[in-house]
């Protein structure tokens, strides 16, 4: 067969030096080598010590670095749960104040020309809605950071995420059963 007119992509296997693989292994990058010689990340759960977490400057290669990262991730996940509860608290506080004001009944005339009862309607540009929007942005950002940390597939970091979220729920979510969870992102 003549393949001279065949157009296609063929990867040429280039040898990877042991020095290159050793450097990549120590930098946390060498996890898998595909058939074309490209490095990839581990796509399975592992107990590794060498990781780059979210940013190039957050690189760990010691047990101290791993433990410190686990503590930081635990606190981040705990605060994420606290933020969810805080948003619910603000929502229900604002909602109940609106309900109370609108259900008060007929306005009572005071000695001045106005009334002493004011009906407050929700507004797109209300300070409560703007605050909720800002907190929502933070909540979404932190939830994606935690998801990306979990997607390192490092079991130790995954444990830190789960334990932080569980502890946060335990501390902040004990009243949560009374309300519908309007701020949940990850089920």
NORUR-V988098 format. One record per residue. PHI is phi in whole degrees, -180 to 180 (none if undefined). BURIAL is I if it has 24 or more other ideal C-beta (glycine too) atoms within 12 Angstrom, else O. D_LAST is the distance of its C-alpha to the last C-alpha in Angstrom with 1 decimal. Layout:
phi->PHI burial->BURIAL d_last->D_LAST
phi->PHI burial->BURIAL d_last->D_LAST
This chain:
phi->none burial->O d_last->56.1
phi->-100 burial->O d_last->56.2
phi->-106 burial->O d_last->52.9
phi->-67 burial->O d_last->54.5
phi->-92 burial->O d_last->53.0
phi->-75 burial->O d_last->49.5
phi->-106 burial->O d_last->46.9
phi->-174 burial->O d_last->43.7
phi->-107 burial->O d_last->41.8
phi->-122 burial->O d_last->42.7
phi->-85 burial->O d_last->41.4
phi->-94 burial->O d_last->44.2
phi->-71 burial->O d_last->43.5
phi->-107 burial->O d_last->44.4
phi->-65 burial->O d_last->44.9
phi->-105 burial->O d_last->42.6
phi->-71 burial->O d_last->44.6
phi->-63 burial->O d_last->43.8
phi->-62 burial->O d_last->44.1
phi->-64 burial->O d_last->41.5
phi->-65 burial->O d_last->39.1
phi->-65 burial->O d_last->39.8
phi->-62 burial->O d_last->39.2
phi->-65 burial->I d_last->35.8
phi->-65 burial->O d_last->34.8
phi->-75 burial->O d_last->35.7
phi->-87 burial->O d_last->33.9
phi->87 burial->I d_last->30.6
phi->-94 burial->I d_last->30.7
phi->-80 burial->I d_last->32.5
phi->-126 burial->I d_last->30.0
phi->-144 burial->O d_last->31.0
phi->-118 burial->O d_last->34.0
phi->-86 burial->O d_last->33.8
phi->-65 burial->O d_last->37.0
phi->-93 burial->O d_last->38.0
phi->89 burial->O d_last->37.9
phi->-83 burial->O d_last->34.9
phi->-85 burial->O d_last->32.7
phi->-141 burial->O d_last->29.0
phi->-98 burial->I d_last->26.1
phi->-69 burial->I d_last->25.0
phi->-109 burial->O d_last->22.1
phi->-150 burial->O d_last->21.7
phi->-68 burial->O d_last->20.9
phi->-146 burial->O d_last->24.1
phi->-109 burial->O d_last->25.6
phi->-67 burial->I d_last->27.5
phi->-107 burial->O d_last->29.1
phi->-92 burial->I d_last->29.8
phi->-142 burial->I d_last->26.9
phi->-111 burial->I d_last->26.6
phi->-109 burial->I d_last->23.5
phi->66 burial->I d_last->22.5
phi->-129 burial->O d_last->26.1
phi->-61 burial->O d_last->29.5
phi->-80 burial->O d_last->30.7
phi->-98 burial->O d_last->28.0
phi->-112 burial->O d_last->29.5
phi->-120 burial->I d_last->29.8
phi->-149 burial->O d_last->32.4
phi->-125 burial->O d_last->33.3
phi->-65 burial->O d_last->31.8
phi->-64 burial->O d_last->32.3
phi->-64 burial->O d_last->30.3
phi->-65 burial->I d_last->27.5
phi->-65 burial->O d_last->27.4
phi->-61 burial->O d_last->27.7
phi->-66 burial->I d_last->24.8
phi->-62 burial->I d_last->22.7
phi->-64 burial->O d_last->23.7
phi->-62 burial->I d_last->23.0
phi->-67 burial->I d_last->19.5
phi->-57 burial->I d_last->18.9
phi->-65 burial->O d_last->20.2
phi->-61 burial->I d_last->18.1
phi->-67 burial->I d_last->14.8
phi->-63 burial->I d_last->16.4
phi->-67 burial->I d_last->17.5
phi->-60 burial->I d_last->14.1
phi->-65 burial->I d_last->13.0
phi->-63 burial->I d_last->16.4
phi->-64 burial->I d_last->16.2
phi->-60 burial->I d_last->13.1
phi->-66 burial->I d_last->15.3
phi->-61 burial->I d_last->18.4
phi->-63 burial->I d_last->17.2
phi->-63 burial->I d_last->16.4
phi->-58 burial->I d_last->19.8
phi->-63 burial->I d_last->21.6
phi->-62 burial->I d_last->20.2
phi->-71 burial->I d_last->21.3
phi->-64 burial->O d_last->24.5
phi->-67 burial->I d_last->25.4
phi->-62 burial->O d_last->24.5
phi->-69 burial->O d_last->26.6
phi->-69 burial->O d_last->29.4
phi->-67 burial->O d_last->29.5
phi->-61 burial->O d_last->29.5
phi->-62 burial->O d_last->32.2
phi->-70 burial->O d_last->34.3
phi->-86 burial->O d_last->34.1
phi->-101 burial->O d_last->34.9
phi->-65 burial->O d_last->37.9
phi->100 burial->O d_last->40.4
phi->-66 burial->O d_last->43.5
phi->-70 burial->O d_last->44.5
phi->-99 burial->O d_last->47.3
phi->-74 burial->O d_last->50.1
phi->-100 burial->O d_last->51.2
phi->-70 burial->O d_last->54.6
phi->-89 burial->O d_last->53.5
phi->-71 burial->O d_last->52.8
phi->-86 burial->O d_last->49.0
phi->-116 burial->O d_last->46.7
phi->-97 burial->O d_last->44.8
phi->-118 burial->O d_last->41.6
phi->-124 burial->O d_last->39.4
phi->-89 burial->O d_last->36.6
phi->-106 burial->O d_last->33.7
phi->-108 burial->O d_last->31.7
phi->-61 burial->O d_last->28.4
phi->-137 burial->O d_last->29.3
phi->-60 burial->O d_last->27.7
phi->-104 burial->O d_last->29.7
phi->-69 burial->O d_last->29.3
phi->-64 burial->O d_last->28.9
phi->-67 burial->I d_last->25.8
phi->-69 burial->O d_last->24.1
phi->-65 burial->O d_last->25.3
phi->-63 burial->O d_last->24.0
phi->-61 burial->I d_last->20.5
phi->-64 burial->O d_last->20.6
phi->-62 burial->O d_last->21.8
phi->-65 burial->I d_last->19.1
phi->-64 burial->I d_last->16.4
phi->-59 burial->O d_last->18.1
phi->-63 burial->I d_last->18.1
phi->-63 burial->I d_last->14.4
phi->-64 burial->O d_last->13.5
phi->-60 burial->O d_last->16.3
phi->-66 burial->I d_last->15.2
phi->-63 burial->I d_last->11.6
phi->-70 burial->O d_last->13.4
phi->-61 burial->I d_last->16.0
phi->-64 burial->I d_last->13.7
phi->-64 burial->O d_last->12.2
phi->-67 burial->I d_last->15.9
phi->-63 burial->I d_last->17.1
phi->-62 burial->I d_last->14.8
phi->-77 burial->O d_last->16.3
phi->-71 burial->I d_last->19.7
phi->64 burial->O d_last->19.1
phi->-79 burial->I d_last->21.2
phi->-58 burial->O d_last->20.3
phi->-64 burial->I d_last->21.7
phi->-70 burial->I d_last->19.6
phi->-64 burial->I d_last->16.3
phi->-61 burial->I d_last->17.5
phi->-62 burial->I d_last->18.1
phi->-63 burial->I d_last->14.6
phi->-66 burial->I d_last->13.2
phi->-67 burial->O d_last->16.1
phi->-64 burial->I d_last->16.0
phi->-65 burial->I d_last->12.5
phi->-65 burial->O d_last->13.5
phi->-65 burial->I d_last->16.8
phi->-61 burial->I d_last->15.6
phi->-64 burial->I d_last->13.5
phi->-61 burial->O d_last->16.7
phi->-75 burial->O d_last->19.0
phi->-104 burial->I d_last->17.3
phi->-98 burial->I d_last->15.0
phi->-69 burial->O d_last->17.7
phi->-91 burial->O d_last->18.7
phi->-63 burial->I d_last->15.2
phi->-63 burial->O d_last->15.5
phi->-76 burial->O d_last->18.3
phi->-121 burial->O d_last->16.4
phi->-78 burial->O d_last->13.7
phi->-80 burial->O d_last->11.0
phi->-88 burial->O d_last->12.2
phi->-115 burial->I d_last->11.0
phi->-72 burial->O d_last->7.2
phi->-113 burial->O d_last->6.5
phi->-117 burial->O d_last->3.8
phi->-109 burial->O d_last->0.0
